[in-house]
Amino acid sequence: MRSTSSLRDLLAMDPYAGHAASPGARRVVTFLRDRAPAKVPLPLEADGARVLGLVDREAFTVYTPHSKGAVFMVLIAKAFGVNATTRTWETVTRCAGA
């Protein structure tokens, strides 16, 4: 769980600024239960998906929809395991009431 104020802080940080993304790319945030380093070096990329980095307990990913399906979820599992919840940036924005 994250508080509304922590979500607002996350939005204000704009972790995607400075990272070039292809037109039509989507942004997702993975909320980790515990603070831990990634299991593999970041950024991690495959098939139009890129895990950009980790700040505190949140990981930031951009992806372009791909015929192989949710490739970004495979990358997230590889980098952080499955003990996490992923939401779109738009959903985070709505939850923060921004």
C-alpha positions, 0 to 999 in steps of 0.5 A: 500500500502507498499513501495518496501523498506518496503517490503524489510525490511519485508523480511530482518526481516524474521518473520518466523525464530524461528517458526517450520513449517511442511514440505510443509507448506506455508507462508503468510503475511496479510497486515492490513490497520490500526495498531491495536492489534489482536482481539484474543490471538495469536498464533491462530491455527486450522487444520494445519494453525497458525497465528504466530503473528503481527508486526506493520501492518503485520500478519504472518501465516503458513498453510498446505493445508487442505481438509477444504479449506483456513482455514488460511483465517478464522483464519485471519478474526477471528484475524483481521477482513476482512479489510486486504490483504493477499499475499504469502511470495513468492509474497511479495518477487517478489514485493520487487524485491528480 
